[in-house]
Amino acid sequence: MRWLRNLAGGKRWLNDRHSGTIIDFADWQYFAIPKVACSSIMAALVGVIGVEFPEDEWAPELFQTHKWDHLYDRRHRVITKRAALALADRWRFAFVRNPFDRLVSCYSEKIRPDGDSENFVNGISKVLEPFGVFHAEMSFEEFALAAIAIPDIDADPHWRSQYTFLIDGRGRMAVDFIGRFERLSEDFEIVRKRIGSDVSLPHLLKSERSSCRDYYSSDLTERVRQRYERDLSTFDYGF
């Protein structure tokens, strides 16, 4: 399959399609990376910005959809990376995750024969359907090989390399603090103190599965390592 190319060069990660969800508030910004506890962090940030959100609703939707625009002005809170970087007085933070574990998490969430009809079609997440290479019966190895064959410029954000969310047009790191999924509670405490809030961090979309090492053969390990080489070196992860 031939993948449609978008932009070339260092500026490509600044356009709307690739900038990801960035929440801007007062003197801080959160650069969200899918499959790195972003639902939990967004839910906590709902409390930070002071929106009276219904307790029985999915709090991250405040930033992910326009459903709750009547509660606050989303246009000035969820912005593109280009717009975010133009605001020089912000403290920026993000969280990253071991790429090997993140890919397993993506498979566990997006390949589900029992998935609900609102978000899934024929056992796969609707975000996977346009690629035409994913199906409900595929093993993790089949999924991983299909996913890593798609270059970052075309990949879905759930498995796109994490560094692409965090660099500016010159390829430099754009955030001031990078927490780790593996020590989420401790690192979010640093964020909480820095932004001056007493909100707690909920644990949403918790999955129950074995160690990610159980999913990888030696050959697949090497191929995933090559695909996410820059993430592994930038964020000092191994396997």
N, C-alpha and C positions, 0 to 999 in steps of 0.2 A: 504494500500500500504506500502511496506517495502522500507525504504529509504536507499540508499547506504551510508555507513559510510566511512569517509575519515581518517583523523588523529585523534589521541586521545591526551589528555594532553595539557599543557600550550603552547606548540609550534605550535599547529594546526593553529593558526591565523597568522602565519608567512609564510606559503607556498604561492606559486603563486596564487592558486585558491582563497584564502580568503584574501589576503593582500589588495585588492582594488587598485584603481588608486592613485599613489603617484607621485607628480610632484616635481622634485628636480632641484633647480637652485641656483647657487652661494652659499649664506649662509642661504637659507630657503627651507622648504619643505611644500607642501600642501597635507594633507591626505583627499582625497575626499570621501564623503559618499553620495551614490545615494539618490535622493529625498530630498536633503538638499541644494538646490540652486547651486549644483555643476556645472551645465551647465553655469550659469551666472558667477560663480567665474572662471571657466576655460576660458571663453571668455575674462574676464578681464586679466587673466594671459598671454594670447597670446600677449597682448600689453606689458606686463612686460618683457618677454624674447626677445622682439624686432623682431619678425617674421613679414614679410610683407605678411599678409594673405588677400586674396580677400574679400572685404566687403560684397559681396552677397552670401558668403558661410557660412556654420555652423561652427563657430570658435571652439567650443569644440572638433570637430573632429580632431583637431591638436594633441590632447592627447589621444583620444579614438580609433583611427584607424591608419592604416599605409598609408592611402591615401595621406598624406602630408609629408611623410618622406623625400621627396626631398627638403623640405624647411629648415629642421634642423635635427639633429641627435637624433631621438626619443629614442634610446637605452640608452642615457645618461641623459634623462630628465624624462621619465616615468619608474619608477623602483619598485621593490618589497619592501615590508616592511622590510624584512630581510636586503636587501641592503641599505635601507634608514637608518635603525638604526645603521648600521656599520659606517655611516658618523656622527661622534660625534659632529662636529662643526656647525650643522644646527639648525636654529630656526624653530620649527615645529608648524603648525597651522591646525585647522579643524573647521568645523561648525556642530552643531547638531540641532535636531528639536524635538518637542514634539512627542513621538511615536504614540499617538492617531491621530494626524493630519497627520503625515507622512504616516500612513497606508491608510487613506482616499485619500491622494494625489496619492499613488501608485494605488489604485483602479481606480481613475478618469483617470489616464494616461494609464493604462495597459488593462482595460476592455472597449473596444470601438468598437461597431458594425460598425462604419464608419471609422475604422482605415485603413490607407493606406496599400497596398499590399506589400510594401517593408519591413514594420516592424510588420505587423499584419497578422494573419491567422485565418479565421473564427471568427473575432471579438475580438480576444485576442492577446496580444503582443506575439511575437515569443519566448520571454524569459520564458513565462508561459507554453507554449505548452508541454515541456518535462515532466512536473509534472503530467499531465493527470487528473487534478482535477478542472480546471478552464474552464468556458465557457462564451460566450458573454451575455447570458441572466441573469446571476447570480446577485443577489442583493449585496449590500455592506456587509451585515451580512454574507451571504454565502461565499463571497470572504474572508472576515476577518477570519472566522472560518477555512477555508481551508488553508490560509496562516500561521496562528499561530500554526497550527497542525504540520507544518514542522519545525523541529529543526534547530537552527542556522547553524549547520555544513553542512546542505543540502539546506538551504534556499537561494533564489535568493538575491543578494545584495540589491535589492530595498526594501526588508522588513526585512533583517537580522538585528539583534540588533546592534545598533550603536557602543556600546563599543568595539565590536569585531574588528572594523577597527582601534582602537586607542590604544590597549594594546600591550605590548611587550611579549616576551616568558615567563616572570615571572608574567604576569597579571597586570603589572604596567602601568599607563598612560604614553604613549610615546610622547605626544605632549605638547608644552609649552603654547599654547593659544587655548582655545575652545570658538569660537563665537556661537551665537545663531541665528537661522533662524528668530526668532521672532523680533530680532533687527538687522537684516542683514546689513542695511546701516551703522549704528553706529559702529558695530563691524568690518565690513570690513574696515572702516576708520582707525581703530587701526592697522589692517594688512597692509594697504596701507602705513601708516607712518613708520611702522617697517621695511618693505622691501624696503623703499625708492623709491616709485613710485607714479606718479600722475595719474594713470589710473582710469577710472570711471567704476562703476559696472553696467552692463546692467541687465535688468530684463527679462530673457528668460523663456519660457514655463509657463507664468503666467496663472493661472486657475481662472475661475469665478465660485464660488460655495458658498453654505451657510456654516455656522459655522460647524466645525467637530462634535460638540456636537449633532447636528441634526441627525447624522448617527448612534448613539449608543443607544441601549437599556441598561438597568441597568445590565442585565446578560452579554451582550457582553462587556460592560465596564469592568466588573470584570475579565472576561477571558483574555482580552487584557492586563489589568493591570498585571495579573499574568505572562503572556508571556513576557512582557517587563519590568519586575520588576527591573532588574539590570540597564537598561537604565534610568528608572524613578528615581531611587535612586542615581545613579552616576552623572546624569546631573541635578538633583533637579527639575524634572517635576512632575506635577499633572494633574488632570482633573476635 
